Amino acid sequence: MLKIAIILGSTRPGRNGEAVAKWVTEIANKRSDATFELVDIADYNLPLLDEPVPASMGQYSKPHTIAWSDKIASFDGYVFVTPEYNHATSGALKNAIDFLYHEWKDKAAGFVGYGGSGGARAIENLRLIVGELHIADVRAQVGLSLMTDFENFSIFKPAAYQEQAVNTMLDQVIAWSGALKTLR
């Protein structure tokens, strides 16, 4: 069975992403076509790129990088849950992605963004990043607005139609993850 990570891409105290990622995981766990695991980048305490050799060489020397590598390598696909900070994804998520290279290759990814414009620009930013890593990003995405899917910008209350948006995105991630498995 395919294994899909739901990656929580914010480490900010009081982050909205935790509620969003748990909600995506709850929806995903109702499915029987893959297994899903919530992966919180905050749990890995990744400093700012402290490996002496570029990730593309795969020669990790730090325990936190090795643990992160083992976790990410264990998945067939990913759903990135990202905030939008200054028209881009979070620095913490970009850093976590940049720690690795081969672990991401020939896998699929979908996106759930949140912010003033539904995280659209953060997702656009991530699409450029994952393309360089040979990750196939799916077309369907979930955009959650701080204006309409959160109460007082902090209490997560997604519109009912957003659940279908998550499932549509997951349908595509699972299909592409299965198709790309033959390349790995």
N, CA, C and O of each residue as an XYZ file, in Angstrom:
736
protein
N       0.840     -1.185      0.000
C       0.000      0.000      0.000
C       0.879      1.241      0.000
O       1.921      1.276      0.655
N       0.458      2.242     -0.729
C       1.203      3.495     -0.789
C       1.181      4.198      0.562
O       0.210      4.122      1.314
N       2.283      4.885      0.842
C       2.419      5.606      2.105
C       2.649      7.083      1.782
O       3.607      7.433      1.093
N       1.767      7.940      2.285
C       1.790      9.363      1.987
C       2.027     10.154      3.273
O       1.354      9.941      4.281
N       2.996     11.071      3.220
C       3.270     11.961      4.352
C       2.461     13.239      4.206
O       2.358     13.798      3.114
N       1.903     13.686      5.286
C       1.276     15.005      5.354
C       2.241     15.842      6.182
O       2.320     15.702      7.402
N       2.973     16.714      5.497
C       4.075     17.439      6.123
C       3.611     18.808      6.596
O       3.217     19.657      5.797
N       3.665     19.005      7.892
C       3.314     20.282      8.512
C       4.507     21.210      8.376
O       5.549     20.996      8.996
N       4.346     22.246      7.554
C       5.459     23.085      7.156
C       5.639     24.384      7.905
O       6.164     25.344      7.341
N       5.227     24.448      9.141
C       5.437     25.641      9.955
C       5.945     25.220     11.325
O       5.538     24.194     11.870
N       6.836     26.028     11.864
C       7.343     25.777     13.217
C       7.013     26.929     14.153
O       7.432     26.933     15.311
N       6.272     27.895     13.663
C       5.963     29.104     14.433
C       5.102     28.759     15.657
O       4.157     27.979     15.538
N       5.413     29.324     16.826
C       4.551     29.116     17.998
C       3.137     29.618     17.705
O       2.967     30.679     17.105
N       2.134     28.865     18.121
C       0.743     29.236     17.893
C       0.309     29.091     16.447
O      -0.695     29.676     16.041
N       1.044     28.326     15.670
C       0.797     28.171     14.230
C      -0.597     27.640     13.917
O      -1.115     26.766     14.613
N      -1.196     28.183     12.858
C      -2.476     27.692     12.362
C      -2.317     26.348     11.660
O      -3.275     25.582     11.558
N      -1.132     26.066     11.186
C      -0.888     24.866     10.407
C      -1.142     23.570     11.136
O      -1.470     22.561     10.514
N      -0.996     23.583     12.442
C      -1.222     22.343     13.196
C      -2.671     21.878     13.055
O      -2.921     20.698     12.808
N      -3.618     22.788     13.207
C      -5.033     22.434     13.047
C      -5.320     22.010     11.614
O      -6.070     21.062     11.381
N      -4.729     22.705     10.662
C      -4.944     22.377      9.247
C      -4.398     20.986      8.943
O      -5.091     20.175      8.329
N      -3.172     20.699      9.361
C      -2.559     19.402      9.078
C      -3.327     18.258      9.740
O      -3.479     17.192      9.144
N      -3.808     18.467     10.955
C      -4.604     17.428     11.627
C      -5.915     17.191     10.883
O      -6.360     16.050     10.761
N      -6.532     18.252     10.390
C      -7.771     18.145      9.616
C      -7.532     17.364      8.324
O      -8.323     16.487      7.977
N      -6.452     17.674      7.615
C      -6.120     16.944      6.383
C      -5.883     15.473      6.714
O      -6.337     14.591      5.985
N      -5.185     15.211      7.796
C      -4.906     13.829      8.196
C      -6.195     13.082      8.537
O      -6.342     11.915      8.174
N      -7.116     13.729      9.219
C      -8.405     13.095      9.535
C      -9.166     12.733      8.265
O      -9.727     11.642      8.168
N      -9.188     13.630      7.306
C      -9.857     13.346      6.032
C      -9.157     12.191      5.327
O      -9.811     11.267      4.843
N      -7.839     12.241      5.269
C      -7.063     11.203      4.592
C      -7.270      9.834      5.238
O      -7.365      8.825      4.540
N      -7.340      9.800      6.556
C      -7.479      8.519      7.254
C      -8.837      7.858      7.050
O      -9.018      6.712      7.461
N      -9.787      8.534      6.438
C     -11.070      7.925      6.076
C     -10.952      7.097      4.799
O     -11.859      6.342      4.450
N      -9.832      7.246      4.115
C      -9.613      6.570      2.838
C      -8.981      5.198      3.064
O      -8.398      4.934      4.115
N      -9.108      4.324      2.053
C      -8.505      2.992      2.153
C      -7.510      2.729      1.024
O      -7.039      1.602      0.869
N      -7.182      3.760      0.229
C      -6.302      3.557     -0.923
C      -4.839      3.887     -0.638
O      -4.000      3.776     -1.532
N      -4.521      4.287      0.582
C      -3.148      4.576      0.994
C      -3.139      4.701      2.506
O      -4.190      4.794      3.140
N      -1.940      4.702      3.077
C      -1.800      5.026      4.491
C      -1.190      6.417      4.583
O      -0.443      6.835      3.699
N      -1.507      7.125      5.645
C      -1.106      8.518      5.789
C      -0.468      8.720      7.158
O      -0.864      8.108      8.150
N       0.526      9.593      7.179
C       1.193      9.917      8.440
C       1.469     11.416      8.482
O       1.993     11.994      7.530
N       1.116     12.019      9.578
C       1.411     13.427      9.797
C       2.870     13.546     10.237
O       3.282     12.932     11.221
N       3.642     14.337      9.501
C       5.056     14.567      9.801
C       5.220     16.055     10.093
O       4.994     16.898      9.225
N       5.609     16.360     11.306
C       5.770     17.739     11.742
C       7.259     18.097     11.694
O       8.065     17.519     12.423
N       7.618     19.055     10.830
C       9.036     19.400     10.714
C       9.600     19.929     12.029
O      10.807     19.850     12.259
N       8.752     20.462     12.883
C       9.224     20.962     14.182
C       9.827     19.845     15.036
O      10.690     20.106     15.874
N       9.384     18.613     14.833
C       9.885     17.480     15.606
C      11.338     17.138     15.284
O      11.982     16.406     16.035
N      11.856     17.658     14.178
C      13.203     17.296     13.733
C      14.260     18.347     14.078
O      15.454     18.109     13.897
N      13.830     19.494     14.570
C      14.765     20.543     15.016
C      15.912     20.757     14.027
O      17.081     20.766     14.413
N      15.572     20.926     12.769
C      16.595     21.091     11.744
C      17.159     22.511     11.784
O      16.422     23.475     11.579
N      18.454     22.647     12.044
C      19.054     23.985     12.010
C      19.158     24.450     10.554
O      18.783     23.720      9.636
N      19.655     25.633     10.356
C      19.807     26.142      9.004
C      20.967     25.428      8.321
O      22.134     25.687      8.615
N      20.626     24.525      7.404
C      21.584     23.800      6.561
C      22.990     23.678      7.139
O      23.904     24.396      6.735
N      23.147     22.773      8.074
C      24.446     22.609      8.722
C      25.252     21.415      8.215
O      26.280     21.076      8.800
N      24.806     20.783      7.153
C      25.574     19.678      6.574
C      26.710     20.245      5.730
O      26.479     21.153      4.932
N      27.930     19.732      5.886
C      29.066     20.275      5.139
C      29.086     19.901      3.656
O      29.776     20.549      2.870
N      28.339     18.867      3.264
C      28.318     18.402      1.878
C      26.913     18.645      1.323
O      25.935     18.434      2.042
N      26.783     19.080      0.071
C      25.457     19.309     -0.510
C      24.570     18.059     -0.444
O      25.057     16.933     -0.546
N      23.282     18.272     -0.275
C      22.327     17.168     -0.142
C      22.349     16.222     -1.332
O      22.110     15.025     -1.177
N      22.631     16.742     -2.507
C      22.642     15.906     -3.708
C      23.707     14.809     -3.650
O      23.641     13.843     -4.410
N      24.680     14.950     -2.760
C      25.719     13.937     -2.597
C      25.268     12.795     -1.679
O      25.843     11.707     -1.715
N      24.239     13.040     -0.857
C      23.710     12.001      0.020
C      24.670     11.555      1.114
O      24.560     10.433      1.608
N      25.592     12.400      1.495
C      26.590     12.054      2.510
C      26.298     12.818      3.801
O      27.003     13.764      4.152
N      25.258     12.395      4.492
C      24.818     13.100      5.686
C      25.690     12.735      6.883
O      26.064     11.576      7.062
N      26.006     13.734      7.697
C      26.863     13.491      8.859
C      26.189     13.822     10.188
O      26.703     13.452     11.244
N      25.069     14.498     10.154
C      24.405     14.937     11.386
C      23.242     13.995     11.726
O      22.492     13.594     10.836
N      23.091     13.644     12.996
C      21.989     12.751     13.390
C      20.609     13.271     12.983
O      19.748     12.487     12.584
N      20.389     14.596     13.083
C      19.070     15.113     12.718
C      18.808     14.950     11.220
O      17.667     14.720     10.818
N      19.839     15.066     10.398
C      19.664     14.882      8.956
C      19.386     13.422      8.633
O      18.534     13.115      7.799
N      20.090     12.543      9.283
C      19.887     11.109      9.049
C      18.466     10.709      9.451
O      17.810      9.960      8.726
N      17.988     11.193     10.585
C      16.614     10.891     11.019
C      15.596     11.459     10.026
O      14.623     10.788      9.680
N      15.821     12.693      9.569
C      14.926     13.330      8.592
C      14.953     12.556      7.276
O      13.905     12.322      6.674
N      16.127     12.163      6.833
C      16.278     11.384      5.605
C      15.518     10.062      5.688
O      14.780      9.706      4.770
N      15.700      9.347      6.780
C      15.010      8.058      6.952
C      13.504      8.229      6.902
O      12.803      7.423      6.289
N      13.001      9.281      7.547
C      11.560      9.508      7.576
C      11.038      9.818      6.173
O      10.085      9.188      5.715
N      11.647     10.773      5.497
C      11.161     11.205      4.185
C      11.308     10.103      3.147
O      10.437      9.944      2.291
N      12.386      9.347      3.206
C      12.603      8.258      2.249
C      11.548      7.163      2.367
O      11.336      6.409      1.417
N      10.893      7.064      3.504
C       9.926      5.981      3.732
C       8.578      6.207      3.037
O       7.708      5.337      3.086
N       8.397      7.359      2.395
C       7.105      7.685      1.789
C       7.128      7.596      0.271
O       8.170      7.738     -0.368
N       5.941      7.356     -0.288
C       5.750      7.319     -1.747
C       5.287      8.661     -2.289
O       5.417      8.918     -3.486
N       4.758      9.509     -1.444
C       4.257     10.810     -1.867
C       4.058     11.709     -0.671
O       4.187     11.294      0.481
N       3.737     12.966     -0.979
C       3.675     13.982      0.075
C       2.514     14.941     -0.141
O       2.106     15.213     -1.270
N       1.999     15.441      0.965
C       1.095     16.584      0.967
C       1.771     17.621      1.850
O       1.975     17.398      3.043
N       2.114     18.750      1.256
C       2.745     19.823      2.010
C       1.672     20.783      2.501
O       0.907     21.330      1.706
N       1.619     20.985      3.813
C       0.717     21.956      4.418
C       1.568     23.187      4.711
O       2.449     23.155      5.570
N       1.293     24.270      3.988
C       2.174     25.431      4.077
C       1.436     26.722      4.384
O       0.371     26.990      3.828
N       2.011     27.517      5.271
C       1.508     28.876      5.438
C       2.058     29.735      4.296
O       2.986     29.336      3.593
N       1.477     30.900      4.131
C       2.061     31.862      3.205
C       2.646     33.006      4.003
O       1.930     33.742      4.681
N       3.952     33.144      3.915
C       4.670     34.239      4.569
C       5.334     35.065      3.464
O       6.175     34.549      2.730
N       4.971     36.314      3.344
C       5.609     37.212      2.382
C       5.624     36.642      0.958
O       6.649     36.661      0.277
N       4.474     36.140      0.531
C       4.277     35.600     -0.823
C       5.085     34.331     -1.092
O       5.380     34.035     -2.250
N       5.450     33.581     -0.062
C       6.224     32.352     -0.241
C       5.899     31.369      0.874
O       5.154     31.677      1.805
N       6.475     30.183      0.754
C       6.338     29.196      1.815
C       7.181     29.635      3.021
O       7.914     30.620      2.944
N       7.073     28.916      4.106
C       7.859     29.259      5.299
C       9.333     28.922      5.096
O       9.672     27.969      4.394
N      10.185     29.697      5.704
C      11.617     29.410      5.668
C      11.927     28.051      6.274
O      12.837     27.358      5.819
N      11.177     27.671      7.295
C      11.404     26.383      7.953
C      11.130     25.221      6.999
O      11.878     24.244      6.976
N      10.057     25.329      6.211
C       9.747     24.258      5.259
C      10.781     24.227      4.140
O      11.229     23.151      3.742
N      11.160     25.379      3.634
C      12.183     25.428      2.584
C      13.473     24.805      3.094
O      14.105     24.030      2.376
N      13.870     25.122      4.299
C      15.070     24.547      4.893
C      14.951     23.026      5.009
O      15.887     22.303      4.668
N      13.806     22.542      5.486
C      13.605     21.094      5.642
C      13.688     20.381      4.294
O      14.270     19.301      4.191
N      13.110     20.984      3.275
C      13.184     20.394      1.932
C      14.631     20.367      1.458
O      15.090     19.358      0.924
N      15.350     21.469      1.648
C      16.721     21.588      1.149
C      17.713     20.665      1.839
O      18.799     20.435      1.307
N      17.380     20.135      2.994
C      18.274     19.220      3.695
C      18.498     17.927      2.915
O      19.511     17.253      3.102
N      17.548     17.580      2.038
C      17.587     16.296      1.338
C      17.513     16.503     -0.169
O      17.210     17.597     -0.645
N      17.794     15.436     -0.909
C      17.637     15.492     -2.361
C      17.042     14.185     -2.885
O      15.892     14.158     -3.323
N      17.814     13.114     -2.841
C      17.390     11.851     -3.450
C      16.129     11.267     -2.801
O      15.372     10.552     -3.457
N      15.904     11.561     -1.546
C      14.732     11.032     -0.840
C      13.428     11.531     -1.457
O      12.407     10.850     -1.367
N      13.446     12.692     -2.072
C      12.256     13.294     -2.673
C      11.999     12.795     -4.096
O      10.861     12.828     -4.565
N      13.017     12.345     -4.768
C      12.988     12.100     -6.213
C      11.958     11.050     -6.637
O      11.769     10.026     -5.979
N      11.302     11.347     -7.759
C      10.342     10.443     -8.405
C       9.172     10.076     -7.493
O       8.728      8.929     -7.441
N       8.698     11.076     -6.789
C       7.516     10.925     -5.952
C       6.551     12.052     -6.297
O       6.910     12.977     -7.026
N       5.352     11.981     -5.787
C       4.328     12.985     -6.098
C       4.040     13.849     -4.875
O       4.271     13.446     -3.735
N       3.527     15.051     -5.146
C       3.181     15.952     -4.044
C       1.938     16.750     -4.370
O       1.688     17.126     -5.515
N       1.171     16.997     -3.328
C       0.032     17.903     -3.381
C       0.231     18.971     -2.325
O       1.124     18.875     -1.484
N      -0.615     19.994     -2.378
C      -0.412     21.146     -1.506
C      -1.707     21.607     -0.852
O      -2.775     21.617     -1.464
N      -1.570     21.988      0.412
C      -2.624     22.659      1.158
C      -1.990     23.934      1.684
O      -1.073     23.893      2.504
N      -2.486     25.068      1.204
C      -1.951     26.340      1.635
C      -2.977     27.121      2.433
O      -4.184     26.947      2.267
N      -2.472     27.985      3.303
C      -3.383     28.860      4.039
C      -2.737     30.219      4.203
O      -1.522     30.338      4.360
N      -3.571     31.235      4.162
C      -3.088     32.603      4.293
C      -4.136     33.577      3.788
O      -5.281     33.202      3.534
N      -3.736     34.826      3.645
C      -4.651     35.864      3.200
C      -5.252     35.588      1.836
O      -6.407     35.933      1.583
N      -4.489     34.979      0.965
C      -4.996     34.626     -0.370
C      -5.050     33.115     -0.545
O      -4.816     32.597     -1.637
N      -5.357     32.425      0.527
C      -5.486     30.971      0.469
C      -4.158     30.244      0.295
O      -4.129     29.072     -0.079
N      -3.072     30.937      0.565
C      -1.763     30.303      0.429
C      -1.332     30.075     -1.008
O      -0.382     29.334     -1.259
N      -2.017     30.700     -1.953
C      -1.754     30.448     -3.376
C      -0.311     30.746     -3.769
O       0.294     29.983     -4.522
N       0.237     31.828     -3.277
C       1.604     32.182     -3.665
C       2.618     31.271     -2.995
O       3.670     30.999     -3.574
N       2.333     30.796     -1.799
C       3.211     29.817     -1.148
C       3.220     28.516     -1.940
O       4.266     27.887     -2.102
N       2.056     28.118     -2.430
C       1.973     26.903     -3.240
C       2.723     27.091     -4.552
O       3.446     26.192     -4.981
N       2.563     28.243     -5.193
C       3.321     28.518     -6.427
C       4.820     28.423     -6.157
O       5.564     27.857     -6.958
N       5.258     28.972     -5.039
C       6.658     28.914     -4.653
C       7.114     27.468     -4.476
O       8.188     27.090     -4.946
N       6.304     26.667     -3.805
C       6.649     25.259     -3.588
C       6.686     24.473     -4.893
O       7.512     23.574     -5.047
N       5.810     24.796     -5.826
C       5.819     24.091     -7.119
C       7.169     24.260     -7.816
O       7.677     23.308     -8.409
N       7.750     25.441     -7.755
C       9.071     25.664     -8.351
C      10.146     24.848     -7.642
O      11.024     24.268     -8.281
N      10.067     24.810     -6.332
C      11.065     24.095     -5.528
C      10.995     22.595     -5.785
O      12.018     21.962     -6.047
N       9.796     22.021     -5.712
C       9.686     20.565     -5.852
C       9.998     20.095     -7.264
O      10.459     18.969     -7.453
N       9.754     20.937     -8.252
C      10.099     20.569     -9.622
C      11.589     20.311     -9.774
O      11.995     19.399    -10.493
N      12.395     21.104     -9.106
C      13.852     20.938     -9.163
C      14.286     19.626     -8.506
O      15.357     19.104     -8.816
N      13.476     19.103     -7.615
C      13.790     17.863     -6.900
C      13.185     16.628     -7.564
O      13.215     15.539     -6.991
N      12.645     16.788     -8.749
C      12.020     15.687     -9.491
C      10.790     15.141     -8.783
O      10.492     13.949     -8.862
N      10.086     16.017     -8.096
C       8.801     15.663     -7.494
C       7.725     16.109     -8.477
O       7.733     17.248     -8.941
N       6.804     15.208     -8.789
C       5.692     15.544     -9.673
C       4.576     16.161     -8.836
O       3.958     15.481     -8.017
N       4.324     17.439     -9.043
C       3.250     18.092     -8.279
C       1.941     17.963     -9.035
O       1.886     18.107    -10.256
N       0.889     17.687     -8.279
C      -0.428     17.505     -8.895
C      -1.127     18.852     -9.047
O      -0.812     19.818     -8.353
N      -2.080     18.889     -9.969
C      -2.763     20.144    -10.282
C      -3.681     20.604     -9.155
O      -3.673     21.778     -8.784
N      -4.472     19.681     -8.610
C      -5.437     20.054     -7.567
C      -4.699     20.521     -6.320
O      -3.691     19.935     -5.925
N      -5.202     21.561     -5.718
C      -4.623     22.078     -4.485
C      -5.749     22.587     -3.599
O      -6.876     22.784     -4.053
N      -5.428     22.794     -2.336
C      -6.408     23.286     -1.373
C      -5.919     24.638     -0.874
O      -4.808     24.757     -0.357
N      -6.753     25.647     -1.033
C      -6.427     26.984     -0.561
C      -7.373     27.405      0.541
O      -8.579     27.517      0.319
N      -6.846     27.636      1.708
C      -7.646     28.012      2.873
C      -7.388     29.477      3.210
O      -6.249     29.885      3.435
N      -8.447     30.245      3.238
C      -8.340     31.676      3.484
C      -8.438     31.997      4.969
O      -9.303     31.481      5.677
N      -7.543     32.850      5.422
C      -7.637     33.312      6.805
C      -8.919     34.097      7.043
O      -9.370     34.222      8.181
N      -9.510     34.628      5.973
C     -10.730     35.437      6.093
C     -11.993     34.581      6.224
O     -12.925     34.938      6.945
N     -12.009     33.440      5.511
C     -13.251     32.659      5.473
C     -13.157     31.275      6.104
O     -14.181     30.702      6.478
N     -11.957     30.731      6.228
C     -11.806     29.383      6.796
C     -11.261     29.395      8.219
O     -11.015     28.345      8.813
N     -11.075     30.597      8.754
C     -10.622     30.766     10.135
C     -11.483     31.834     10.793
O     -11.861     32.820     10.160
N     -11.785     31.631     12.046
C     -12.494     32.640     12.826
C     -11.447     33.475     13.557
O     -10.568     32.928     14.224
N     -11.537     34.768     13.435
C     -10.554     35.673     14.044
C      -9.117     35.344     13.614
O      -8.170     35.535     14.377
N      -8.977     34.855     12.400
C      -7.680     34.533     11.806
C      -6.922     33.424     12.535
O      -5.759     33.176     12.218
N      -7.542     32.757     13.495
C      -6.784     31.774     14.264
C      -7.547     30.495     14.611
O      -6.913     29.477     14.889
N      -8.853     30.507     14.607
C      -9.616     29.300     14.938
C     -10.069     28.675     13.624
O     -10.872     29.251     12.890
N      -9.543     27.495     13.343
C      -9.771     26.847     12.059
C     -11.185     26.299     11.950
O     -11.587     25.426     12.720
N     -11.931     26.816     10.992
C     -13.303     26.378     10.706
C     -13.474     26.360      9.194
O     -14.057     27.281      8.622
N     -12.965     25.306      8.540
C     -12.994     25.281      7.080
C     -14.416     25.183      6.530
O     -15.293     24.563      7.132
N     -14.616     25.802      5.388
C     -15.895     25.690      4.688
C     -16.114     24.223      4.324
O     -15.155     23.486      4.093
N     -17.359     23.808      4.274
C     -17.698     22.401      4.024
C     -17.117     21.881      2.717
O     -16.692     20.727      2.654
N     -17.088     22.701      1.672
C     -16.596     22.248      0.369
C     -15.100     21.940      0.371
O     -14.605     21.278     -0.541
N     -14.385     22.405      1.372
C     -12.943     22.184      1.410
C     -12.580     20.706      1.577
O     -11.514     20.279      1.134
N     -13.449     19.931      2.206
C     -13.164     18.495      2.354
C     -13.086     17.819      1.000
O     -12.218     16.974      0.781
N     -13.985     18.178      0.083
C     -13.927     17.614     -1.266
C     -12.646     18.048     -1.979
O     -12.053     17.270     -2.726
N     -12.226     19.280     -1.749
C     -10.978     19.756     -2.358
C      -9.794     18.919     -1.879
O      -8.904     18.590     -2.663
N      -9.785     18.575     -0.593
C      -8.716     17.719     -0.055
C      -8.760     16.356     -0.728
O      -7.722     15.842     -1.144
N      -9.935     15.766     -0.840
C     -10.041     14.439     -1.452
C      -9.654     14.441     -2.924
O      -9.032     13.491     -3.399
N     -10.011     15.484     -3.645
C      -9.610     15.584     -5.049
C      -8.092     15.637     -5.163
O      -7.502     14.953     -5.999
N      -7.465     16.447     -4.323
C      -6.005     16.538     -4.322
C      -5.390     15.187     -3.952
O      -4.426     14.756     -4.583
N      -5.939     14.514     -2.934
C      -5.413     13.211     -2.530
C      -5.585     12.168     -3.628
O      -4.704     11.331     -3.824
N      -6.708     12.206     -4.348
C      -6.899     11.290     -5.481
C      -5.726     11.404     -6.446
O      -5.188     10.395     -6.901
N      -5.336     12.630     -6.755
C      -4.255     12.858     -7.702
C      -2.901     12.466     -7.120
O      -2.083     11.867     -7.819
N      -2.654     12.791     -5.869
C      -1.375     12.421     -5.237
C      -1.217     10.902     -5.221
O      -0.141     10.385     -5.518
N      -2.273     10.200     -4.880
C      -2.201      8.737     -4.810
C      -2.000      8.140     -6.198
O      -1.188      7.229     -6.362
N      -2.721      8.634     -7.194
C      -2.564      8.117     -8.563
C      -1.138      8.332     -9.067
O      -0.527      7.414     -9.614
N      -0.616      9.529     -8.884
C       0.731      9.833     -9.345
C       1.795      9.103     -8.531
O       2.808      8.674     -9.083
N       1.575      8.957     -7.223
C       2.535      8.226     -6.387
C       2.649      6.793     -6.852
O       3.747      6.241     -6.915
N       1.521      6.185     -7.177
C       1.533      4.811     -7.688
C       2.229      4.698     -9.028
O       3.001      3.769     -9.261
N       1.952      5.649     -9.911
C       2.571      5.631    -11.232
C       4.076      5.830    -11.159
O       4.821      5.210    -11.917
N       4.523      6.680    -10.265
C       5.958      6.981    -10.153
C       6.737      5.890     -9.413
O       7.966      5.848     -9.477
N       6.036      5.030     -8.729
C       6.713      3.959     -7.977
C       7.588      3.093     -8.896
O       8.614      2.562     -8.471
N       7.170      2.961    -10.153
C       7.946      2.147    -11.084
C       9.297      2.773    -11.416
O      10.195      2.072    -11.882
N       9.461      4.061    -11.189
C      10.729      4.743    -11.448
C      11.722      4.631    -10.295
O      12.913      4.888    -10.469
N      11.236      4.251     -9.128
C      12.123      4.210     -7.953
C      12.720      2.838     -7.744
O      13.485      2.635     -6.802
